[in-house]
Amino acid sequence: MKRKVRSFVAVALVLALGLGCNAAAMAAEQEQQCNVRLALTLTPDVPDPQDPGFLGAILSNATYRLTWISGTDTQATVQLTGPGPSSQCQDAVNRLSKDAHVLDVKVLQAGEGA
């Protein structure tokens, strides 16, 4: 009987430690979120730079999101958010600069993961 209790306690301890490590890994992953404020210079032929469809199209990655903050027809301040780590965040910024409607991309404020 004592052997069964010890085995049960050992299994419970291993599971608890495993869940704790998993929670720590998930928390570390959440800290690696991409959260970057960018200044974009756009071509004059963009009909509505505030349109979420346009912002999603120039980003070309559904796991990241561009949110309009302010700007004009050719200058935009946007927030880029999505999963980290910083290398993935930088890749998303680099993809923006390759779009034909984006003339320039500058990082104004880098948050976590950037």
Contacts in CASP RR format, 6 or more apart in sequence:
PFRMAT RR
TARGET T0000
AUTHOR 0000-0000-0000
METHOD contacts of the structure
MODEL  1
MKRKVRSFVAVALVLALGLGCNAAAMAAEQEQQCNVRLALTLTPDVPDPQ
DPGFLGAILSNATYRLTWISGTDTQATVQLTGPGPSSQCQDAVNRLSKDA
HVLDVKVLQAGEGA
29 84 0 8 1.000
31 112 0 8 1.000
31 113 0 8 1.000
32 83 0 8 1.000
32 84 0 8 1.000
32 85 0 8 1.000
32 86 0 8 1.000
32 112 0 8 1.000
32 113 0 8 1.000
33 81 0 8 1.000
33 82 0 8 1.000
33 83 0 8 1.000
33 84 0 8 1.000
33 112 0 8 1.000
33 113 0 8 1.000
34 64 0 8 1.000
34 80 0 8 1.000
34 81 0 8 1.000
34 82 0 8 1.000
34 83 0 8 1.000
34 84 0 8 1.000
34 86 0 8 1.000
34 88 0 8 1.000
34 89 0 8 1.000
34 92 0 8 1.000
34 112 0 8 1.000
34 113 0 8 1.000
34 114 0 8 1.000
35 79 0 8 1.000
35 80 0 8 1.000
35 81 0 8 1.000
35 82 0 8 1.000
35 110 0 8 1.000
35 111 0 8 1.000
35 112 0 8 1.000
35 113 0 8 1.000
35 114 0 8 1.000
36 79 0 8 1.000
36 80 0 8 1.000
36 81 0 8 1.000
36 89 0 8 1.000
36 93 0 8 1.000
36 107 0 8 1.000
36 109 0 8 1.000
36 110 0 8 1.000
36 111 0 8 1.000
36 114 0 8 1.000
37 69 0 8 1.000
37 77 0 8 1.000
37 78 0 8 1.000
37 79 0 8 1.000
37 80 0 8 1.000
37 107 0 8 1.000
37 108 0 8 1.000
37 109 0 8 1.000
37 110 0 8 1.000
38 77 0 8 1.000
38 78 0 8 1.000
38 79 0 8 1.000
38 80 0 8 1.000
38 93 0 8 1.000
38 96 0 8 1.000
38 105 0 8 1.000
38 106 0 8 1.000
38 107 0 8 1.000
38 108 0 8 1.000
39 75 0 8 1.000
39 76 0 8 1.000
39 77 0 8 1.000
39 104 0 8 1.000
39 105 0 8 1.000
39 106 0 8 1.000
39 108 0 8 1.000
40 49 0 8 1.000
40 75 0 8 1.000
40 76 0 8 1.000
40 77 0 8 1.000
40 78 0 8 1.000
40 96 0 8 1.000
40 102 0 8 1.000
40 104 0 8 1.000
40 105 0 8 1.000
41 74 0 8 1.000
41 75 0 8 1.000
41 102 0 8 1.000
41 103 0 8 1.000
41 104 0 8 1.000
41 105 0 8 1.000
42 49 0 8 1.000
42 73 0 8 1.000
42 74 0 8 1.000
42 75 0 8 1.000
42 76 0 8 1.000
42 101 0 8 1.000
42 102 0 8 1.000
42 103 0 8 1.000
43 74 0 8 1.000
43 100 0 8 1.000
43 101 0 8 1.000
43 102 0 8 1.000
43 103 0 8 1.000
44 73 0 8 1.000
44 74 0 8 1.000
45 101 0 8 1.000
46 54 0 8 1.000
46 73 0 8 1.000
46 74 0 8 1.000
46 101 0 8 1.000
47 54 0 8 1.000
48 54 0 8 1.000
49 55 0 8 1.000
49 68 0 8 1.000
49 71 0 8 1.000
49 73 0 8 1.000
49 74 0 8 1.000
49 76 0 8 1.000
50 68 0 8 1.000
50 76 0 8 1.000
52 68 0 8 1.000
54 101 0 8 1.000
55 66 0 8 1.000
55 67 0 8 1.000
55 68 0 8 1.000
55 78 0 8 1.000
56 65 0 8 1.000
56 66 0 8 1.000
58 66 0 8 1.000
58 96 0 8 1.000
58 99 0 8 1.000
58 101 0 8 1.000
58 102 0 8 1.000
59 65 0 8 1.000
59 66 0 8 1.000
59 80 0 8 1.000
59 92 0 8 1.000
59 95 0 8 1.000
59 96 0 8 1.000
60 95 0 8 1.000
60 99 0 8 1.000
61 92 0 8 1.000
61 95 0 8 1.000
63 82 0 8 1.000
63 83 0 8 1.000
64 80 0 8 1.000
64 81 0 8 1.000
64 82 0 8 1.000
64 83 0 8 1.000
64 92 0 8 1.000
65 80 0 8 1.000
65 81 0 8 1.000
65 82 0 8 1.000
66 78 0 8 1.000
66 79 0 8 1.000
66 80 0 8 1.000
67 78 0 8 1.000
67 79 0 8 1.000
67 81 0 8 1.000
68 76 0 8 1.000
68 78 0 8 1.000
69 76 0 8 1.000
69 77 0 8 1.000
69 78 0 8 1.000
69 79 0 8 1.000
70 76 0 8 1.000
70 77 0 8 1.000
71 77 0 8 1.000
77 108 0 8 1.000
80 89 0 8 1.000
80 92 0 8 1.000
80 93 0 8 1.000
80 96 0 8 1.000
82 89 0 8 1.000
82 92 0 8 1.000
84 113 0 8 1.000
85 113 0 8 1.000
86 113 0 8 1.000
86 114 0 8 1.000
89 113 0 8 1.000
89 114 0 8 1.000
90 114 0 8 1.000
93 105 0 8 1.000
93 107 0 8 1.000
93 114 0 8 1.000
96 102 0 8 1.000
96 105 0 8 1.000
97 104 0 8 1.000
97 105 0 8 1.000
107 114 0 8 1.000
END
